[in-house]
Amino acid sequence: MLQILIADDHAVARQGLKHILLDTFTTAEIGEAADAEELIKKVMTAKWDVVITDLSMPGRSGFDALQQIKLSFPNLPVLILSIYPEAQYALRAIKAGASGYLSKDCATEELTKAVQNLLLGKKYISPAIAEIFANTFSADANLLPHEKLSDREFNVFKHLATGKTITEIAAILSLSTTTISTYRTRLLHKMDLKFNTDLTAYALDNKLI
């Protein structure tokens, strides 16, 4: 039996996704997770054919979950379904191991097509993502400051931009406060910014939070 796991911190969103998926995959068993920790736990304790997850959830981010999932189950297809448009996160998500990326305002047909592709062992690359890839390869020198950050730096940047303290981030990522401080210094330098408030303003201006 087809097993699909959905991770989203909004129960209404999970129910909506289940309804859409069951219209096409009528015999599928669909599990739910309300945050990244629950997502990781369920992936580690049961067998799934596809994981569909949001990026922005309480505590650890969907990026954290994606990276941990791919370390343990590199062949498990993960589809990112996020409120953030493809231009902001798709490239980073694909590079981190996601098999596809969709904005939550996508059409129902696109979601089911993406899942069908993943079940066939393919990635789902929408026309919007394909254009992003093409533009990236032709204009590496014109990357925005946040696009120059490593995945870990970017994750710390997002937490800082939403107002979390170094101690809080260290607890979420299971790292020392010294390590988080080092990441903070490094990413501020890369982005040519000075304060956490600058990070928040930048993130808001670029629709990253």
C-alpha positions as CSV (number, residue, x, y, z in Angstrom):
1,M,0.0,0.0,0.0
2,L,1.2,3.5,-0.9
3,Q,2.4,5.4,2.2
4,I,2.6,9.2,2.2
5,L,3.7,11.4,5.1
6,I,2.5,15.0,5.3
7,A,4.2,17.5,7.6
8,D,2.7,20.9,8.2
9,D,2.0,22.7,11.5
10,H,-1.5,23.7,10.4
11,A,-4.1,20.9,10.8
12,V,-6.4,22.5,8.2
13,A,-3.5,22.4,5.6
14,R,-2.8,18.7,6.4
15,Q,-6.5,17.8,5.9
16,G,-6.7,19.7,2.7
17,L,-3.6,17.9,1.3
18,K,-5.0,14.6,2.4
19,H,-8.3,15.3,0.5
20,I,-6.4,16.3,-2.7
21,L,-4.1,13.2,-2.6
22,L,-6.8,10.7,-1.8
23,D,-8.8,11.9,-4.9
24,T,-5.9,10.5,-7.0
25,F,-4.3,7.9,-4.7
26,T,-7.5,6.4,-3.4
27,T,-5.9,3.5,-1.5
28,A,-3.0,5.4,0.0
29,E,-2.3,5.5,3.7
30,I,-1.5,9.1,4.7
31,G,0.3,10.0,7.9
32,E,0.6,13.4,9.5
33,A,3.3,15.3,11.4
34,A,2.8,18.7,13.0
35,D,6.4,19.8,13.2
36,A,9.9,18.8,12.1
37,E,10.7,16.7,15.2
38,E,7.5,14.6,14.7
39,L,8.3,14.4,11.0
40,I,11.8,13.0,11.7
41,K,10.5,10.6,14.3
42,K,7.9,9.2,12.0
43,V,10.4,8.8,9.1
44,M,12.7,6.9,11.3
45,T,10.1,4.5,12.7
46,A,8.0,3.6,9.6
47,K,8.4,3.0,5.9
48,W,7.2,5.8,3.6
49,D,7.1,6.1,-0.2
50,V,6.9,9.9,-0.3
51,V,7.3,12.7,2.2
52,I,5.6,16.1,1.7
53,T,6.7,18.8,4.1
54,D,6.4,22.5,4.7
55,L,9.6,24.5,5.4
56,S,8.4,26.9,8.1
57,M,7.3,25.0,11.2
58,P,7.8,25.5,15.0
59,G,11.2,24.6,16.4
60,R,13.5,23.0,13.8
61,S,12.9,24.0,10.2
62,G,11.8,21.9,7.3
63,F,15.4,22.3,6.0
64,D,16.7,20.7,9.2
65,A,14.3,17.8,8.8
66,L,15.2,17.4,5.1
67,Q,18.9,17.2,5.7
68,Q,18.5,14.7,8.5
69,I,16.1,12.6,6.4
70,K,18.4,12.5,3.4
71,L,21.3,11.4,5.7
72,S,19.4,8.4,6.9
73,F,17.3,7.7,3.8
74,P,19.0,9.2,0.7
75,N,16.5,7.5,-1.7
76,L,13.3,8.7,0.1
77,P,11.7,11.3,-2.1
78,V,10.8,14.5,-0.3
79,L,8.6,17.2,-1.8
80,I,8.7,20.6,-0.3
81,L,5.4,22.4,-0.3
82,S,5.8,25.9,1.0
83,I,4.1,29.3,1.3
84,Y,7.4,30.8,0.0
85,P,7.6,31.2,-3.8
86,E,10.1,29.1,-5.8
87,A,12.4,32.0,-6.4
88,Q,13.2,32.2,-2.7
89,Y,13.9,28.6,-1.7
90,A,13.5,26.1,-4.5
91,L,17.2,26.0,-5.6
92,R,18.4,25.6,-2.0
93,A,15.9,22.9,-1.3
94,I,16.8,20.9,-4.4
95,K,20.5,21.2,-3.6
96,A,19.8,20.0,-0.1
97,G,18.2,16.8,-1.5
98,A,14.5,17.6,-2.1
99,S,13.0,15.8,-5.1
100,G,10.7,18.7,-5.8
101,Y,9.5,22.1,-4.7
102,L,6.0,23.6,-5.0
103,S,4.5,26.8,-3.7
104,K,1.3,26.3,-1.7
105,D,-0.7,28.3,-4.3
106,C,0.0,25.7,-7.0
107,A,-2.9,24.0,-8.7
108,T,-4.2,20.7,-7.4
109,E,-3.1,19.0,-10.7
110,E,0.4,20.1,-10.2
111,L,0.6,18.6,-6.8
112,T,-0.6,15.2,-7.9
113,K,1.7,15.3,-10.9
114,A,4.6,16.1,-8.7
115,V,3.8,13.1,-6.4
116,Q,3.4,10.8,-9.4
117,N,6.8,11.9,-10.7
118,L,8.4,11.2,-7.3
119,L,6.9,7.7,-7.2
120,L,8.5,7.0,-10.5
121,G,11.9,7.9,-9.1
122,K,12.0,11.2,-10.9
123,K,12.4,14.8,-9.6
124,Y,9.7,17.3,-10.2
125,I,11.1,20.5,-11.7
126,S,8.4,23.0,-12.5
127,P,9.0,25.6,-15.3
128,A,9.6,28.2,-12.7
129,I,12.3,26.2,-11.0
130,A,13.9,25.3,-14.4
131,E,14.2,29.0,-15.1
132,I,15.8,29.6,-11.7
133,F,18.4,26.9,-12.4
134,A,19.1,28.4,-15.9
135,N,19.5,31.9,-14.5
136,T,21.7,30.6,-11.7
137,F,24.2,28.9,-14.0
138,S,24.4,31.9,-16.2
139,A,24.8,34.5,-13.4
140,D,26.7,33.1,-10.5
141,A,28.4,36.4,-9.9
142,N,25.1,38.1,-9.4
143,L,24.0,36.0,-6.4
144,L,22.1,37.9,-3.7
145,P,23.8,37.9,-0.3
146,H,21.7,35.2,1.3
147,E,22.3,33.0,-1.7
148,K,26.0,32.9,-0.9
149,L,25.4,31.3,2.6
150,S,25.9,27.6,3.3
151,D,22.8,25.7,4.3
152,R,23.7,25.8,7.9
153,E,24.5,29.6,7.8
154,F,21.2,30.2,6.0
155,N,19.3,28.2,8.7
156,V,21.0,30.2,11.5
157,F,20.3,33.4,9.5
158,K,16.5,32.6,9.4
159,H,16.3,31.9,13.1
160,L,18.2,35.1,13.9
161,A,15.9,37.1,11.5
162,T,12.8,35.9,13.3
163,G,14.2,37.1,16.7
164,K,15.5,34.0,18.3
165,T,18.5,34.3,20.6
166,I,21.8,32.4,20.1
167,T,20.9,30.2,23.1
168,E,17.5,29.3,21.6
169,I,19.0,28.5,18.2
170,A,21.7,26.4,19.8
171,A,19.0,24.4,21.6
172,I,16.9,24.0,18.4
173,L,19.9,22.9,16.3
174,S,21.6,20.8,19.0
175,L,24.8,22.9,18.7
176,S,26.8,24.9,21.2
177,T,26.3,28.6,21.6
178,T,29.9,29.1,20.5
179,T,29.2,27.4,17.2
180,I,26.0,29.5,16.6
181,S,28.0,32.7,17.4
182,T,30.6,31.6,14.9
183,Y,27.9,31.1,12.2
184,R,26.4,34.5,13.1
185,T,29.7,36.3,12.7
186,R,30.4,34.5,9.4
187,L,27.0,35.1,7.9
188,L,27.0,38.8,8.9
189,H,30.3,39.2,7.2
190,K,29.2,37.4,4.0
191,M,26.0,39.6,3.9
192,D,27.9,42.8,4.8
193,L,25.5,43.4,7.7
194,K,26.1,44.3,11.3
195,F,23.2,43.6,13.6
196,N,20.4,41.1,14.0
197,T,17.9,43.9,13.2
198,D,19.6,44.2,9.8
199,L,19.0,40.5,9.2
200,T,15.3,40.9,10.0
201,A,15.0,43.8,7.7
202,Y,16.8,42.0,4.9
203,A,14.7,38.9,5.4
204,L,11.5,40.9,5.2
205,D,12.6,42.8,2.2
206,N,13.4,39.6,0.4
207,K,10.3,37.7,1.5
208,L,12.4,35.1,3.4
209,I,10.2,35.2,6.5
